Amino acid sequence: MLIGGTLVYCDTVWQPLYVRLGDAAEVTGQTIEAACTDRNIRLVTVFESDLADARMQNMAILAAMAAGGIVPGVEPTHYREAMEDLMAGVMLEKNLALFDGVLAKMG
């Protein structure tokens, strides 16, 4: 994490291999918050409990970035256009719905 930067992440249970093997403690939201505070990092937390597919967390993160204006000059329409370039059909519809829903909540 870059000191003074921004971290956007999905608040979920983190279980890297070393945690599953019992070699390290679980990483919690409090752990991440403390690390960000120590490094003067702006923390944006996203939580969506009803995702049909865990890979859709990326859309929630992108929506949070759009809502917060985290990437200067990149507007919500740019994210939507990129999704339309990369997806089609039901996949596009579901991802756009999630993106717009998170954007509405956070924006």
C-alpha positions, 0 to 999 in steps of 0.5 A, spaced: 500 500 500 502 506 498 503 511 503 497 516 503 494 512 497 487 509 497 485 502 498 478 500 495 477 492 497 471 488 498 470 486 506 470 479 506 473 473 510 480 473 507 483 466 508 490 465 504 493 459 505 498 460 511 491 462 515 488 456 513 494 452 515 494 455 521 501 459 520 498 466 521 492 469 524 486 471 520 486 478 516 480 482 519 477 488 517 480 491 523 487 489 521 486 492 514 483 499 517 489 499 522 494 498 517 491 504 513 491 508 519 498 507 520 500 509 513 495 515 512 491 511 507 484 512 505 480 506 506 474 505 502 470 498 504 465 495 499 460 489 502 455 486 498 452 480 501 448 477 496 453 476 490 451 470 485 458 470 483 464 472 487 468 474 481 462 480 481 466 483 487 470 486 482 464 490 479 462 492 486 470 495 487 469 499 480 463 502 482 466 504 489 471 507 485 467 511 480 462 513 486 469 516 490 472 519 484 478 515 485 481 515 478 481 522 476 478 523 469 474 516 469 467 517 470 461 512 471 460 512 463 467 510 462 466 504 466 460 502 463 463 502 456 468 498 458 464 493 461 460 493 454 466 492 450 468 486 455 461 482 456 455 481 453 448 478 454 446 476 461 453 477 464 453 484 462 446 485 465 448 482 471 454 486 472 451 493 470 445 492 475 451 490 480 455 496 478 449 501 478 446 499 485 453 499 488 454 506 485 447 509 487 448 506 494 455 509 495 454 515 490 
